[in-house]
């Protein structure tokens, strides 16, 4: 499949595959995708990636990008085999009950993607502050869709297993993963270090991709006859299940792929 571009990305002359991340987050998109599927630092090194470029972030452009992705999934018959990963959100608090047409369009399209059996994995956000209760909980769109739809929100933990201080959390959080001082590649192929829930979410998306690809009949979402939104809900429940995570005392649930320290010593990859 070719890269997908929404209208603003096309009219501003962006290429389908280039990374035009804004200066404040240079190579953000490349770093995210190399954590999901990069051959060196990726968690799922053999998955196929299709970028969806929207040009700039607003709920309107996000909705257009989601609509383009939905069309490609239907056209290529990827229902039950695709995952949507979104690592950007509204700058300020925004909730799915807001009557704005753009917000309602994002909500509608998320529901349509779930109807196709497509999980949506989201970065929880980085607006929490150390020593303050202000904005500790998830409060932006699309992550607040978790109030009404089975999106999977991913927080950021440090190596200690505790939340990184900027990671948003609360009742809408599904799971957390390592996103502190991670290694990835920038758009020029150079080593890059960064921190944020943007780099936790692709680990979860990659883990789901691996699980889907196994077709393991013992996994609850692979049960015969399960499809559409029920399929997505079962994936979300599986990811959130404490049996499939680890946690330090007082810390959040952290995704565990069942690999041990010995497994990592034997593996050539670097995380």
WOSUL-V161905 format. One line per field, one symbol per residue. psi: psi as a letter, one per 30 degrees, with the letter a starting at -180 (. if undefined). A space follows every 50 residues. Layout:
# WOSUL-V161905
psi->???
This chain:
# WOSUL-V161905
psi->klkkkleeeefggklffljhklefhkgeeeeeffeegkfegkfifglkkj kjkfeljleeeeeeeeeeeeeeeeeghgkgflkkkkgllkelkklffkfk eeefeeeeeeeeeefghjkjkkkflhglkkgkfkgelkglkfeffffflh ljkklkllffflkkffklbaffkelllkgkhlkakafgglkkklklfffe efeeeeeeeeeeffhjffkffgkkfkabeeeeeeeeeeefkffgllklkf llkkkkggkleeeeefkflk.
